[in-house]
Amino acid sequence: MTDPTDASDDNWLLDEDDESGATASAAAIDQRLWRVLIVDDDVDVHAVTRLALRNVAFKGRELELFSAYSGAEGYRILRDTTDIALVLLDVVMETDDAGLILARRIREELNNQIVRVVLRTGQPGQAPEQRVIIEYDINDYKAKTELTTQKLFTTVISALRAYESLMMLERSRIGLGKILAGATNLYQIHSLREFASGVLNQVSAILDVGADGVLCVMSAETGGPTVVAATGSYTSLADSEALPADHPLMPAIVKAFREKQSQFEHPVNVLYIHTQEERQLCISVTPPWPLAPIQRDLLEVFCQRIAAAFDNLYMFGQLRKAQEATVVALADLAEFRDHGTGGHVRRVQDISSRIAQRMKQDGVDDPGLTPQLLEMIGLASILHDVGKVSTPDQVLLKPAAHTPEERRVMQSHAEIGRSILERAASMVDGVSYLTYGAQIAGAHHEHFDGAGYPEGLQGRAIPLAARIVAVVDVYDALLHRRPYKEPWPYPDVVSYIAERSGTQFDPEVVTALLDIIRTSPPEPVDADD
């Protein structure tokens, strides 16, 4: 017989646990709720369970209870509802083993290994405990008669604690994966602002929250934080550059820079990053709930990768500028001897880049129309006549028509330019400006019908970069004065280019050029230009 003094403990319908109530009354540090699913075909079981758990809270988070009255309904809720931490599952419902079937479907069909499953049965003989525990991936087995209020409370809290630990491990695994993937992606971004936006998106992914964040660098000029990128509700800051002095994020960001360490003061979290190149930056994020210790640790690991990526990005930018400066210097060297060309190479650079973009916009199907070509053709095009450094002045600067021998000497600049640039390109891994420069220098005098020089290439055997520059080079040369000719009238130049579409020039390139100059004709050419 039960001791009357223990009657209140046995009556889990009426008992109200003091500890759970005290926990629930504490100030909540996290507004999310623990989701618990009750699966039972007895309406009264749902009622008493809800009553018993009405004041239960764990770590300041209350419970959100879901109800299902059959195994099939429970499966649908689990399939469609995320973050269910615990399932209180009856065994006998629409069938004698409906609960057991659902337990197996949770693990095998939904592939949910984290949710805690507690079997509750009023007929222990129907599903013997030892067999069920061994054969089914469940976490506890209780007879309904033994589940007093206190024992139900203990079961629920134990399950939630286990679920939280598993979730931390899973988030750590996912977060580390995102860090590795994110770091790889960041190394591939060229623009500082694109890089910064990528950083904010990766931080958001690791936190599994909306992308409300700001990335600032410490400005050497102003001595204060300068906004490089902003997302979410802070997007407007991206246009202001300097962070407003009265902005709510400013105190935490200034403190992070001053103390040279991250600040985690909900709702404002600031990640401080100091690179080996002595650059300081910080990322401020405002998630809707405080960051868990594991999230902080993951973000600190990510910050180390960001620091390395930021330094590499800076070095990449410097190398890129050095490469561009080298290309410009080579082009200036060639143009220095040929004073009559004026700003020819710069105009060729601009129009070549615009033609490539127009062809991409028009959906031209050409294997040469790659992202690398779109990015590099403009600068590479200025190298088209670099081979002229080898051409004697008496031939290069002759104000009259060339003799056949002089023409052969003049034409040799294509092969010489290609040879010079190919040797230089071989010293750089992958595709570079020099790669396209070599293609252009060697083939921009080839004709689409095969009648050009130096190799008589035809059609798409001519690299696309060279086909583009071939049109632009002639177009600009005809428009402007040369030692051997006066500038042509603009209508005559357009007619000349159009008439040679399909013979001297690639028709798709000609179409793109004509579209461009139709909407944006060149400035009037002075006869002395």
Secondary structure, 3 states (H helix, E strand, C coil): CCCHHHHHHHCCCCCCCHHHHHHHHCCCCCCCCEEEEEECCCHHHHHHHHHHCCCCEECCEEEEEEEECCHHHHHHHHHHCCCEEEEEEECCCCCCCHHHHHHHHHHHCCCCCCCEEEEEECCHHHCCHHHHHHHCCCCEEEEHHHCCHHHHHHHHHHHHHHHHHHHHHHHHHHHHHHHHHHHHHHHCCCCHHHHHHHHHHHHHHHHCCCCCEEEEEECCCCCCEEEEEEEHHHHHHHHCCECCCCCCCHHHHHHHHHHCCCEEECCEEEEEEECCCCCEEEEEECCCCCCCHHHHHHHHHHHHHHHHHHHHHHHHHHHHHHHHHHHHHHHHHHHHHCHHHCCHHHHHHHHHHHHHHHHHHCCCCCCCCCHHHHHHHHHHHCCCCHHHHHCCHHHHCCCCCCCHHHHHHHHHHHHHHHHHHHHHHCCCCCCCHHHHHHHHHHHCCCCCCCCCCCCCCCHHHCCHHHHHHHHHHHHHHHHCCECCECCCCHHHHHHHHHHCECCCECHHHHHHHHHHHHHCCCCCCCCCC
